[in-house]
Structure formats: C-alpha cells, structure tokens
Amino acid sequence: DQQVKQNSPSLSVQEGRISILNCDYTNSMFDYFLWYKKYPAEGPTFLISISSIKDKNEDGRFTVFLNKSAKHLSLHIVPSQPGDSAVYFCAATFHGSSNTGKLIFGQGTTLQVKP
Amino acid sequence: NAGVTQTPKFQVLKTGQSMTLQCAQDMNHNSMYWYRQDPGMGLRLIYYSASEGTTDKGEVPNGYNVSRLNKREFSLRLESAAPSQTSVYFCASRGDQTGGAYIQYFGAGTRLSVL
C-alpha cells in the first residue's frame, strides 16, 4: 500500500522552462511534506518543505504547492537549469508522539533538463 | 563539516555472509534512520532510533538488526546476506522538532551486492 505516490518516473524539460513534479498521498494524517533531490552516487539532500497549514511555500526557483482536498502536492522549478537534473523524492510525515519523525517516501521522479 | 558518514561505500558479499554497515553523525542529532533504496521503490525505512538506547522496526526490518552504539553511531547488521538484500543503503539523522522540523540529513550511501 503506497501511501505516497509519484506516478511519473521521469520528466524531460528544456533549459529555462518550468519543471513540474507531482506527488499524491492517501493518508489524511500527513501534515508535513518534504522534497528531496538526489544526484547519482550521493545521498538525498533536502530541498523544500511545506506544512499542511499552508498551500504554498517558495524558496528561490523552487515552489511547492499543496492541495489538501485533492491530497496532492507539486514542486515547480522555474527556470529549470541543467544542474537541476536529478531524482526528486516527495516525502510525507505527521506530527504526534507516535511518529518519531519517520518519513514516507514516494518512488521518485527523474528530471532531465536539456541545454 | 562531515554531517552523516557511512562506511563502506561499496561492498560485495556472497549469500550467507554477514556484515555491518556503519553510520556516524556529528550534528548531535537524537534520531537516526536506516533506509534501503531499490529501483522504482523509493526509500523504505528498515529501522530507526528515536534516541540513544532505543531502536524500532520500520517498514522492511526482516533480515536486519541494528545497534545504537551511542548518540553518534547507528549500525545496521546483515547476519546472513541474501540476494534480495542487494540495494543501496542510506543512513539519516534528524534533530529535534523545532526549526527544520522533520528534515532528515542523509549519508552518501552504501552500495551492497549479494551474489
């Protein structure tokens, strides 16, 4: 039972254009969401996050949108750069003493930005 | 600033052999985690440790054991390796919930092949 799903295994965009990566979740208890970026032969690195009390969070070229009613979030990268080519993981968690910070990850989307 | 350090980076085992994957963090974090990454599966939690002296099972604990040696170190042991344990293993750590809540910091990974 995949609680966090990234249904697009790969995405290819032209440099300078917008990249939109999507993520869906099923557990309504999730109230905090994160995006990680992973280059080959490296560990995932934190990119941006959003709390369920917000519907948008922006950090430079990266914006995450959250639609709670649809249980959907998306990561927008504008403008896309070749250095953004990587695997992007969506992750979800929830507050509460029983959680201890565990993250549930999606399968990942490989983004290729073409020069 | 080392962050999370994993050793070894690569390992090849024969079926039935045992080994221990080492992880150390220098960020004074309380919580530590072990994940495995398989193609199309994202990152799946094997075991975690919410604080020194405590460990708990994650999503895929079978065939593994862990030890939280002290606050810095969290090791993962394969007692009798199986080909199904061929994967990339990541260790992560997380500070407290204030400021950067739920952000986990990852090591570079250990690439394990079991023949």
Interface residues (C-beta under 8 A of the other chain):
Chain A: V4 Q6 P9 Y32 L34 Y36 A41 E42 G43 P44 T45 F46 S49 F89 T93 H95 T100 G101 K102 L103 F105 G106 Q107 G108
Chain B: V4 S31 Y33 Y35 G40 M41 G42 L43 R44 L45 Y48 A50 D56 G58 F90 A92 R94 Q97 A101 Y102 I103 Q104 Y105 F106 G107 A108 G109
